[in-house]
């Protein structure tokens, strides 16, 4: 018996509608359930038509009612909203006193580093001053955010400062080792690379990591769509992964410098204080890089759960943040207050060309080499 073509058409349309409704229902039921913040809204979904050998049906539009998030819970006096509800920025109730305490501590470290850089006349130490200042600003904005917990702008500024300030410490580590090689190593080289070039290269690498992390950190706003937050988190994780890779390579240069210095006598004009030799400063540099490495591991584990991190205790317990972020950066910066490069790199011979001088000198030498090559070619032509 022949089956009417209308039956094929009806069954095809019914099957298409059932698939669309089932997919929509699964998407709704798999979404996280909000707490007292849902209202219903109607979404219009268009189902594509189809054409086959038996029938042709036009596209159809169906109405699907889905829950939409809107905040109905009244925030407290500080703007706090329970985690998981609409517009909630914090996964815990942030401590005002802890944020204020670290703001004061980092502020004191900034003043101390500024004084030491002037007292020891070390211009390159402005980098560690900036590191301390950025940490101070980070915890200042965090302090303000604890009183305005629903303000996304304050929260985002705090996040950017806290995520990027360690890169200043990284850059300072690179500068310190470059100047140690320039001052202590007889050849002023490691692995055949001159100290100014080595420092300039790693500072450039650090700047690349800075730009990548800035792009990711600025995109990961708390009110951004979830897919955009995930993309931003992946960019940021790639940036800190790259930062850690540069640290590992840099440590290889530091170890090579340490091995090269085993048979080198210190300069005669070097002070005899226990803090004046290259070893304490190199150990301080290792300690600083270790703190940053642990902090990077903490951030990688923290962001590995995505933008929600509901089951990640690193996101839902503030203690982890202050132990694995704040304290580690405090130690990384404080270590250079205790063993300051100015107590070790003493005298005019310790003044290595800076980053911009190294870069301009590199291009200047290239031009000179080019002129020499042209002169040699002209002489060869004349002789011929």
Secondary structure as the mmCIF struct_conf table of DSSP 4:
data_model
#
loop_
_struct_conf.conf_type_id
_struct_conf.id
_struct_conf.beg_label_comp_id
_struct_conf.beg_label_asym_id
_struct_conf.beg_label_seq_id
_struct_conf.end_label_comp_id
_struct_conf.end_label_asym_id
_struct_conf.end_label_seq_id
HELX_LH_PP_P HELX_LH_PP_P1 UNK A 2 UNK A 4
HELX_RH_AL_P HELX_RH_AL_P1 UNK A 5 UNK A 30
BEND BEND1 UNK A 31 UNK A 31
HELX_LH_PP_P HELX_LH_PP_P2 UNK A 32 UNK A 34
BEND BEND2 UNK A 35 UNK A 36
STRN STRN1 UNK A 38 UNK A 47
HELX_LH_PP_P HELX_LH_PP_P3 UNK A 48 UNK A 48
STRN STRN2 UNK A 50 UNK A 51
BEND BEND3 UNK A 53 UNK A 54
STRN STRN3 UNK A 56 UNK A 57
STRN STRN4 UNK A 60 UNK A 69
BEND BEND4 UNK A 73 UNK A 73
HELX_LH_PP_P HELX_LH_PP_P4 UNK A 74 UNK A 75
TURN_TY1_P TURN_TY1_P1 UNK A 77 UNK A 78
TURN_TY1_P TURN_TY1_P2 UNK A 83 UNK A 84
BEND BEND5 UNK A 85 UNK A 85
TURN_TY1_P TURN_TY1_P3 UNK A 86 UNK A 87
BEND BEND6 UNK A 91 UNK A 92
HELX_RH_AL_P HELX_RH_AL_P2 UNK A 96 UNK A 119
TURN_TY1_P TURN_TY1_P4 UNK A 120 UNK A 121
HELX_RH_3T_P HELX_RH_3T_P1 UNK A 123 UNK A 125
HELX_RH_AL_P HELX_RH_AL_P3 UNK A 126 UNK A 147
BEND BEND7 UNK A 148 UNK A 148
TURN_TY1_P TURN_TY1_P5 UNK A 149 UNK A 150
HELX_RH_AL_P HELX_RH_AL_P4 UNK A 152 UNK A 184
TURN_TY1_P TURN_TY1_P6 UNK A 186 UNK A 187
BEND BEND8 UNK A 188 UNK A 188
STRN STRN5 UNK A 189 UNK A 190
TURN_TY1_P TURN_TY1_P7 UNK A 191 UNK A 192
STRN STRN6 UNK A 193 UNK A 194
HELX_RH_AL_P HELX_RH_AL_P5 UNK A 195 UNK A 219
TURN_TY1_P TURN_TY1_P8 UNK A 222 UNK A 223
BEND BEND9 UNK A 224 UNK A 224
HELX_RH_AL_P HELX_RH_AL_P6 UNK A 226 UNK A 260
HELX_RH_3T_P HELX_RH_3T_P2 UNK A 261 UNK A 263
HELX_LH_PP_P HELX_LH_PP_P5 UNK A 265 UNK A 267
TURN_TY1_P TURN_TY1_P9 UNK A 268 UNK A 269
BEND BEND10 UNK A 270 UNK A 270
BEND BEND11 UNK A 273 UNK A 273
TURN_TY1_P TURN_TY1_P10 UNK A 274 UNK A 275
BEND BEND12 UNK A 276 UNK A 277
HELX_RH_AL_P HELX_RH_AL_P7 UNK A 278 UNK A 303
TURN_TY1_P TURN_TY1_P11 UNK A 304 UNK A 308
TURN_TY1_P TURN_TY1_P12 UNK A 310 UNK A 311
HELX_RH_AL_P HELX_RH_AL_P8 UNK A 313 UNK A 316
HELX_RH_AL_P HELX_RH_AL_P9 UNK A 318 UNK A 321
HELX_RH_PI_P HELX_RH_PI_P1 UNK A 322 UNK A 326
HELX_RH_AL_P HELX_RH_AL_P10 UNK A 327 UNK A 338
BEND BEND13 UNK A 339 UNK A 339
HELX_RH_3T_P HELX_RH_3T_P3 UNK A 341 UNK A 343
TURN_TY1_P TURN_TY1_P13 UNK A 344 UNK A 344
BEND BEND14 UNK A 345 UNK A 345
BEND BEND15 UNK A 347 UNK A 347
HELX_RH_3T_P HELX_RH_3T_P4 UNK A 348 UNK A 350
HELX_RH_AL_P HELX_RH_AL_P11 UNK A 355 UNK A 383
#
